[in-house]
Amino acid sequence: MPSVMLDSVSVNSFVNVRKLNAARYLHGTSTIAAIPDELLSAIFHIATHDFHDCYDAMFHATTISHVCQRWRNVSLSTSSLWTVIVLTFPTHRTQFFRTIDWLARSRSRPLHLYMDFRDPAWNWDEASHCFSWKNMENVMRLILPYAHRWQKVELLTDTWAPIFTFLSYTSRIKSVPMLQDVLLSRCNAFFAAKGELFRPSAMKHPVSWFGGGSAFHSLRRVSLAGVHVNWANSGLSGLLELELKYHASEVMPTLHEFCDIISACPKLERLNILGWGPQIDVNVAPKQRTLYLPHLRNFAFGFIDVDYAIDFLSLFYFPSLQTLSLEDISSSLDPLHPCDSSRLLEYLTAAHHGSCTTSSHLFPCATCSPYPLSLISSLELHGLTSCGASLRCFLQETTTLDHLVLSGLDKTNLQAIVPDLIAAALCPSLLDLKFNDADPTIIASLASLPIGVVRSLNSPSMRVVVVANVVDSDDAKRELMHVLWAAGVEVIILGNATS
């Protein structure tokens, strides 16, 4: 029996539903038993594809196929149930046998490959990891013959050797016509630290993945975390989403290579750069004065060095920006020496007006509000250390902001902005204000609002969500809720586990 999707179920199948009650009474069967096989197949498809978690998709497909003989027959003939291939550490033989079965059952369907070979017990010694390049080679030999059916590939590892093996094997692929999403992650943010070099150095040389990029035909979303390729032959073009994060700076693309990639993605909608962007040489000017991305809506930027951050931001023009996230990554890699983000905030504020006066960055800014802060509806600020005046001036420009997330801000900054956020003197359109990872100091700061701070009647009602690491007592919760309620705002307090 051919497998079907919901939208391909014939009208006759739905007409048959009208006969189910009659069939139940005449033949003594249950309603579910009277459902036609093709409709049951469509229901199974929906049941297994309504999950973002690959493990859930795999679990539900397996469960459905073990209910009864009829359900097993229908499920085995429904190829869309078996398209999520999950391989995890440690790779037992049973995983390989299951994968072989699922590859056969999925027939010609596009495949979602989810491979997570991280070891929670790993001791951070690259050479001692139990999942080596040989293990990855066995995986590649299993899945490579089906490359023409790959639609989404996710690979997470602790070390470089398995990633290098994946890149090397894919360099031989001539075509991946269905591939739309690639997410490769070497899960070690440490390499993004300032001055840190790539290791192992002997394997630093970039690999030309997927036939030097020529194998891609439908690629739309790419995330590379700690994973570098031959950027000059990356095939990164026509993307809708691009994420580069946690790389050692020495393996990042040159400025010209980066400009070529961005210019080849004129319809890019989301860009995330966490750590380092391109290698910026003071003696080499960019090919273009401004990288113009008219369709970009979401931009997340995590920085290590403020001078570099300003130089990098000066490359872009995002006229349609709606969601902005800024994070000081150095504060998590080196908590004792966080960056002072004041100049970065001042640059963005001045650039919003097209009047940047910052002299520390290398290239001239776009003159037409490259970061339209007044159009942003969602803003996240994580771990920023700055003078209160810089942050306040920055937020004064976000007049249409309706969603603000703050985490890791110091007490001085909180005292500089929170009362005016509550009273709507800052961000007058704000609907949601969220504090992530709030410690007792932040709880106390929020609970000690100046007397008389009240939400403006001319502004929309606002909700404050506090996600707390620790709340000292129920008394502290009650005091915080009382203060914010008195100020005219709704408040919700969550623990990290709850959130």
C-alpha positions as CSV (number, residue, x, y, z in Angstrom):
1,M,0.0,0.0,0.0
2,P,1.5,3.4,-0.9
3,S,2.1,5.8,1.9
4,V,0.1,9.0,1.9
5,M,0.3,12.5,3.4
6,L,-2.8,14.2,5.0
7,D,-3.3,16.5,2.0
8,S,-3.3,13.5,-0.4
9,V,-6.0,11.5,1.4
10,S,-8.8,11.1,-1.2
11,V,-12.2,12.7,-0.7
12,N,-13.7,9.2,-0.7
13,S,-11.7,8.4,2.5
14,F,-13.4,11.2,4.4
15,V,-16.8,10.2,2.9
16,N,-16.3,6.8,4.3
17,V,-16.1,8.2,7.8
18,R,-19.9,8.7,7.6
19,K,-20.2,5.0,7.5
20,L,-18.1,4.3,10.6
21,N,-20.9,4.4,13.1
22,A,-23.0,2.0,11.0
23,A,-20.1,-0.3,10.7
24,R,-19.5,-0.3,14.4
25,Y,-23.0,-1.4,15.2
26,L,-23.5,-3.8,12.4
27,H,-20.2,-5.6,12.8
28,G,-19.4,-5.0,16.4
29,T,-16.1,-3.3,15.7
30,S,-14.6,-0.2,17.2
31,T,-14.5,3.1,15.4
32,I,-10.7,3.0,15.1
33,A,-10.8,-0.5,13.5
34,A,-13.2,0.8,10.9
35,I,-10.9,3.7,9.7
36,P,-9.6,3.0,6.2
37,D,-5.9,2.2,6.0
38,E,-5.0,5.2,4.0
39,L,-6.6,7.5,6.6
40,L,-4.9,5.7,9.4
41,S,-1.6,6.2,7.5
42,A,-2.2,9.9,7.4
43,I,-3.0,10.0,11.1
44,F,0.2,8.2,11.8
45,H,2.2,10.6,9.8
46,I,0.8,13.6,11.7
47,A,1.4,11.8,15.0
48,T,5.1,11.2,14.3
49,H,5.8,14.6,12.7
50,D,4.3,16.9,15.3
51,F,7.5,16.9,17.3
52,H,10.6,19.1,17.2
53,D,12.5,16.5,19.2
54,C,14.0,13.7,17.1
55,Y,13.9,11.3,19.9
56,D,10.1,11.8,20.2
57,A,9.6,11.3,16.5
58,M,11.6,8.0,16.7
59,F,9.8,6.8,19.8
60,H,6.3,7.5,18.5
61,A,7.0,5.7,15.2
62,T,8.3,2.7,17.0
63,T,5.4,2.7,19.5
64,I,2.8,2.9,16.8
65,S,4.3,0.0,14.9
66,H,4.0,-2.2,18.1
67,V,0.3,-1.7,18.9
68,C,-1.3,-4.5,16.9
69,Q,-0.7,-6.4,13.7
70,R,-2.8,-4.1,11.5
71,W,-1.1,-0.9,12.8
72,R,2.2,-2.5,12.2
73,N,1.3,-3.3,8.6
74,V,0.0,0.2,8.0
75,S,3.0,1.9,9.7
76,L,5.6,-0.2,7.9
77,S,4.0,0.7,4.6
78,T,3.9,4.4,5.6
79,S,7.4,5.5,4.5
80,S,7.1,9.0,6.1
81,L,7.2,7.5,9.6
82,W,10.8,6.3,9.2
83,T,12.6,9.4,7.9
84,V,14.2,10.6,11.2
85,I,17.5,8.7,11.6
86,V,19.0,9.0,15.1
87,L,22.5,7.9,16.0
88,T,24.0,8.6,19.4
89,F,27.0,7.9,21.6
90,P,27.9,5.1,22.3
91,T,27.1,3.6,18.9
92,H,26.0,0.0,19.6
93,R,25.3,-2.5,16.9
94,T,21.6,-2.3,17.6
95,Q,21.6,1.4,16.4
96,F,23.2,0.4,13.1
97,F,20.6,-2.4,12.6
98,R,17.8,0.0,13.4
99,T,19.2,2.6,11.0
100,I,19.5,0.0,8.2
101,D,15.8,-0.9,8.8
102,W,14.6,2.7,8.8
103,L,16.6,3.6,5.7
104,A,14.8,0.8,3.9
105,R,11.4,1.6,5.3
106,S,11.7,5.3,4.4
107,R,12.1,4.3,0.7
108,S,12.7,7.5,-1.3
109,R,11.6,10.0,1.3
110,P,13.9,12.9,2.3
111,L,15.9,12.1,5.5
112,H,16.6,14.0,8.7
113,L,19.9,12.8,10.1
114,Y,20.4,13.5,13.8
115,M,23.8,12.4,15.1
116,D,24.9,13.2,18.7
117,F,28.2,11.7,19.6
118,R,28.9,13.8,22.7
119,D,30.1,12.0,25.9
120,P,28.9,13.6,29.1
121,A,31.8,11.8,30.9
122,W,34.5,13.1,28.6
123,N,37.6,14.5,30.4
124,W,38.4,17.3,27.8
125,D,41.4,15.4,26.4
126,E,41.0,15.3,22.7
127,A,43.0,12.1,22.2
128,S,41.1,10.2,24.9
129,H,37.5,10.5,23.6
130,C,35.8,7.2,23.0
131,F,34.2,8.3,19.8
132,S,37.1,8.6,17.3
133,W,37.5,9.2,13.6
134,K,37.2,5.4,13.0
135,N,33.8,5.4,14.7
136,M,32.7,8.3,12.5
137,E,34.0,6.5,9.4
138,N,31.6,3.5,10.2
139,V,28.7,6.0,10.4
140,M,29.6,7.7,7.1
141,R,29.9,4.3,5.3
142,L,26.3,3.6,6.5
143,I,24.7,6.9,5.6
144,L,26.7,8.1,2.6
145,P,24.9,6.0,0.0
146,Y,21.7,7.9,0.9
147,A,23.2,11.4,0.5
148,H,20.9,12.1,-2.4
149,R,18.0,11.9,0.1
150,W,19.5,14.0,2.9
151,Q,17.3,16.9,3.7
152,K,18.6,17.9,7.2
153,V,21.9,16.9,8.7
154,E,22.7,17.6,12.4
155,L,26.0,16.5,13.8
156,L,27.2,17.2,17.4
157,T,30.6,16.1,18.7
158,D,33.0,17.0,21.5
159,T,36.2,16.7,19.4
160,W,37.4,17.6,15.9
161,A,38.3,14.2,14.5
162,P,34.7,13.1,13.8
163,I,33.9,16.4,12.2
164,F,37.0,16.2,10.1
165,T,36.0,12.7,9.0
166,F,32.5,13.9,8.1
167,L,33.9,16.8,6.1
168,S,36.4,14.6,4.3
169,Y,33.7,12.0,3.3
170,T,31.3,14.7,2.1
171,S,34.0,16.3,-0.1
172,R,33.5,13.3,-2.4
173,I,29.7,13.9,-2.8
174,K,28.7,15.3,-6.2
175,S,25.1,16.2,-5.5
176,V,22.8,16.5,-2.5
177,P,19.6,17.8,-4.3
178,M,17.3,17.6,-1.3
179,L,19.7,19.1,1.4
180,Q,18.3,22.2,3.0
181,D,19.7,22.3,6.5
182,V,23.2,21.6,7.8
183,L,24.0,22.0,11.5
184,L,27.6,20.9,12.6
185,S,28.8,21.6,16.1
186,R,32.0,20.9,17.9
187,C,30.6,21.8,21.3
188,N,33.5,23.7,22.8
189,A,33.1,27.4,23.2
190,F,36.6,27.7,24.7
191,F,38.2,28.1,21.3
192,A,36.5,31.4,20.8
193,A,38.5,33.0,23.6
194,K,40.7,35.9,22.7
195,G,44.1,34.6,21.5
196,E,43.1,31.0,21.5
197,L,44.4,28.9,18.6
198,F,42.7,26.0,16.8
199,R,43.5,22.5,18.0
200,P,44.6,20.0,16.9
201,S,46.8,22.2,14.8
202,A,47.7,19.3,12.5
203,M,44.1,19.1,11.3
204,K,43.5,22.9,11.0
205,H,43.7,22.8,7.2
206,P,40.2,23.5,5.8
207,V,38.2,20.9,3.9
208,S,36.2,21.6,0.8
209,W,33.0,19.9,1.9
210,F,30.3,18.7,-0.4
211,G,32.3,18.7,-3.6
212,G,33.7,22.1,-2.9
213,G,30.2,23.5,-2.4
214,S,29.1,22.5,-5.9
215,A,26.9,19.6,-4.5
216,F,24.4,22.0,-3.0
217,H,21.2,22.8,-4.8
218,S,18.6,23.6,-2.2
219,L,20.7,24.7,0.9
220,R,18.8,27.3,3.0
221,R,20.0,27.1,6.6
222,V,23.5,26.5,7.9
223,S,24.9,26.5,11.4
224,L,28.6,25.9,12.0
225,A,29.7,25.9,15.6
226,G,33.4,25.5,16.0
227,V,33.5,24.0,12.5
228,H,35.4,25.6,9.6
229,V,35.4,24.7,6.0
230,N,37.2,25.9,2.9
231,W,35.4,29.3,2.9
232,A,36.5,30.2,-0.7
233,N,34.7,27.0,-1.9
234,S,32.0,26.7,0.7
235,G,28.9,26.8,-1.6
236,L,27.2,29.1,0.9
237,S,24.8,30.9,-1.3
238,G,21.1,31.6,-1.5
239,L,20.8,31.0,2.3
240,L,17.9,32.2,4.5
241,E,19.7,31.6,7.8
242,L,23.4,31.5,8.6
243,E,25.0,30.9,12.0
244,L,28.8,31.0,12.7
245,K,29.8,30.6,16.4
246,Y,32.6,29.6,18.8
247,H,35.4,29.4,16.2
248,A,39.1,30.1,16.9
249,S,39.7,33.4,15.1
250,E,42.5,32.0,12.9
251,V,40.2,29.6,11.0
252,M,37.5,32.2,10.1
253,P,37.1,33.4,6.6
254,T,39.1,36.4,5.3
255,L,37.1,39.6,4.9
256,H,36.8,39.1,1.2
257,E,35.6,35.5,1.6
258,F,33.1,36.6,4.2
259,C,31.8,39.4,1.9
260,D,31.5,37.0,-0.9
261,I,29.4,34.6,1.2
262,I,27.1,37.4,2.5
263,S,26.7,38.9,-1.0
264,A,25.7,35.5,-2.3
265,C,22.8,35.4,0.2
266,P,20.8,38.5,-0.7
267,K,17.6,37.1,0.9
268,L,19.2,36.2,4.2
269,E,16.6,36.6,7.0
270,R,18.6,35.5,10.0
271,L,22.3,36.0,10.9
272,N,24.0,34.8,14.1
273,I,27.6,35.5,14.7
274,L,28.8,34.4,18.2
275,G,32.5,34.9,18.9
276,W,34.5,35.9,15.8
277,G,33.4,37.0,12.3
278,P,35.8,37.4,9.4
279,Q,39.6,38.0,9.9
280,I,39.8,41.8,9.5
281,D,43.1,43.0,8.2
282,V,43.7,46.8,8.8
283,N,45.5,46.9,5.4
284,V,42.7,45.3,3.4
285,A,39.5,47.2,2.7
286,P,36.3,45.3,2.1
287,K,35.1,44.7,-1.4
288,Q,32.0,46.7,-0.7
289,R,31.5,49.6,1.7
290,T,28.3,48.1,3.1
291,L,26.9,44.6,3.1
292,Y,23.2,45.4,2.4
293,L,20.7,42.8,3.5
294,P,17.2,44.1,2.9
295,H,15.4,41.0,4.1
296,L,17.3,40.4,7.3
297,R,14.9,40.4,10.3
298,N,16.9,38.6,13.0
299,F,20.5,39.4,14.0
300,A,22.3,37.9,17.0
301,F,25.9,39.0,17.8
302,G,28.1,37.7,20.6
303,F,31.4,39.5,20.9
304,I,34.8,38.8,22.5
305,D,36.5,42.2,21.8
306,V,34.7,45.5,21.6
307,D,37.1,47.1,19.1
308,Y,36.6,44.1,16.7
309,A,32.9,44.2,17.4
310,I,32.6,47.8,16.2
311,D,34.7,47.1,13.1
312,F,32.5,44.1,12.3
313,L,29.2,45.9,12.8
314,S,30.3,48.8,10.6
315,L,30.2,46.4,7.6
316,F,26.4,46.0,7.6
317,Y,23.2,47.7,6.7
318,F,20.0,46.0,8.0
319,P,17.0,48.3,7.1
320,S,14.4,45.7,8.1
321,L,15.8,44.6,11.4
322,Q,13.2,43.5,13.9
323,T,15.0,41.3,16.4
324,L,18.4,42.1,17.9
325,S,20.4,40.1,20.4
326,L,23.7,41.3,21.9
327,E,25.9,39.2,24.2
328,D,29.3,39.7,25.8
329,I,30.7,36.2,25.3
330,S,34.0,37.1,27.0
331,S,32.1,37.4,30.3
332,S,31.4,33.7,30.2
333,L,34.8,32.6,28.9
334,D,36.7,34.9,31.3
335,P,34.4,36.1,34.1
336,L,37.2,38.1,35.8
337,H,37.8,40.3,32.7
338,P,34.5,41.3,31.1
339,C,34.5,43.8,28.2
340,D,33.2,47.3,28.7
341,S,30.4,47.4,26.2
342,S,29.8,51.2,26.5
343,R,31.5,52.1,23.2
344,L,29.6,49.4,21.3
345,L,26.2,50.7,22.6
346,E,27.3,54.2,21.8
347,Y,28.3,53.2,18.2
348,L,24.9,51.5,17.6
349,T,23.1,54.6,19.0
350,A,25.0,57.0,16.8
351,A,24.8,54.7,13.7
352,H,21.0,54.6,14.2
353,H,21.0,58.3,13.4
354,G,23.5,57.9,10.6
355,S,26.0,60.1,12.5
356,C,28.6,57.7,13.8
357,T,31.4,59.6,15.5
358,T,33.4,56.5,16.6
359,S,36.9,56.7,15.3
360,S,38.2,53.3,16.5
361,H,36.7,51.1,13.8
362,L,38.4,50.6,10.5
363,F,35.8,51.2,7.9
364,P,33.3,54.0,7.2
365,C,29.7,53.3,8.4
366,A,26.6,53.3,6.2
367,T,25.0,56.7,6.5
368,C,21.4,55.7,6.4
369,S,20.7,54.2,9.9
370,P,22.3,50.8,9.3
371,Y,20.7,49.5,12.6
372,P,17.2,51.0,12.8
373,L,16.7,50.7,16.5
374,S,13.4,52.5,16.3
375,L,12.0,49.6,14.3
376,I,13.1,46.8,16.5
377,S,10.3,44.9,18.3
378,S,12.4,42.4,20.2
379,L,15.8,42.9,22.0
380,E,18.0,40.7,24.1
381,L,21.0,41.9,26.1
382,H,23.1,39.3,27.8
383,G,26.1,39.8,30.1
384,L,26.7,43.4,29.0
385,T,28.9,45.6,31.3
386,S,28.6,49.3,30.5
387,C,28.0,52.7,32.0
388,G,24.4,53.3,32.8
389,A,24.2,56.3,30.5
390,S,25.3,54.4,27.4
391,L,22.7,51.7,28.0
392,R,20.0,54.3,28.7
393,C,20.8,56.3,25.6
394,F,20.7,53.0,23.5
395,L,17.3,52.0,24.9
396,Q,15.9,55.5,24.3
397,E,16.0,54.8,20.6
398,T,14.0,51.6,20.9
399,T,10.6,53.3,20.9
400,T,8.6,50.5,19.3
401,L,10.2,47.7,21.4
402,D,7.6,45.3,22.8
403,H,9.8,42.4,24.1
404,L,13.0,42.8,26.1
405,V,15.2,40.1,27.7
406,L,17.9,41.0,30.1
407,S,20.5,38.7,31.8
408,G,23.8,39.2,33.5
409,L,23.5,43.0,33.8
410,D,25.2,44.6,36.8
411,K,23.5,46.4,39.6
412,T,24.4,49.8,38.3
413,N,22.8,49.2,34.9
414,L,19.7,47.8,36.5
415,Q,19.2,50.8,38.7
416,A,19.8,53.1,35.7
417,I,17.0,51.6,33.5
418,V,14.5,49.4,35.5
419,P,12.5,52.2,37.1
420,D,12.1,54.0,33.8
421,L,11.2,50.7,32.0
422,I,8.5,50.1,34.6
423,A,7.2,53.7,34.3
424,A,7.4,53.6,30.5
425,A,9.8,56.5,30.4
426,L,12.0,54.1,28.5
427,C,10.6,51.7,25.8
428,P,7.1,53.1,26.1
429,S,5.6,50.3,24.0
430,L,7.1,47.5,26.0
431,L,4.8,44.5,26.7
432,D,7.1,41.9,28.1
433,L,10.2,42.4,30.3
434,K,12.1,39.2,31.2
435,F,15.1,38.8,33.5
436,N,16.9,35.6,32.9
437,D,19.1,33.9,35.5
438,A,18.3,36.5,38.1
439,D,20.4,36.1,41.3
440,P,19.4,37.4,44.8
441,T,21.1,40.8,44.0
442,I,18.9,41.4,41.0
443,I,15.8,40.2,43.0
444,A,16.7,42.7,45.7
445,S,17.2,45.5,43.1
446,L,13.8,44.9,41.5
447,A,12.2,44.8,44.9
448,S,13.7,48.2,45.9
449,L,12.1,50.3,43.2
450,P,11.9,54.0,44.2
451,I,8.6,55.0,45.8
452,G,6.2,56.5,43.4
453,V,7.3,54.5,40.3
454,V,4.1,53.6,38.5
455,R,3.3,52.4,35.0
456,S,2.1,55.2,32.8
457,L,-1.6,55.1,32.0
458,N,-0.9,56.1,28.4
459,S,1.3,53.0,27.9
460,P,0.2,49.4,27.3
461,S,0.0,47.0,30.2
462,M,3.3,45.2,30.8
463,R,4.3,41.8,32.2
464,V,7.5,41.2,34.1
465,V,8.9,37.6,34.1
466,V,11.8,36.8,36.5
467,V,13.6,33.5,35.9
468,A,15.5,33.2,39.2
469,N,18.5,31.0,40.0
470,V,17.8,31.4,43.7
471,V,15.1,33.1,45.6
472,D,16.0,33.4,49.2
473,S,12.6,32.8,50.6
474,D,8.9,33.0,49.9
475,D,9.0,36.4,51.7
476,A,11.4,37.7,48.9
477,K,9.0,36.5,46.3
478,R,6.0,38.1,48.0
479,E,7.9,41.4,48.4
480,L,8.9,41.5,44.8
481,M,5.4,40.7,43.6
482,H,3.9,43.3,45.9
483,V,6.3,46.0,44.7
484,L,5.7,45.3,41.0
485,W,2.0,44.9,41.3
486,A,1.9,48.3,43.2
487,A,3.7,49.8,40.2
488,G,1.0,48.5,37.9
489,V,2.6,45.6,36.2
490,E,1.9,41.9,36.1
491,V,4.7,39.8,37.5
492,I,5.6,36.1,37.1
493,I,8.5,34.4,39.0
494,L,9.9,31.2,37.7
495,G,12.7,28.9,38.8
496,N,15.1,27.7,36.1
497,A,13.7,24.2,36.2
498,T,10.2,25.5,35.7
499,S,11.2,27.8,32.8
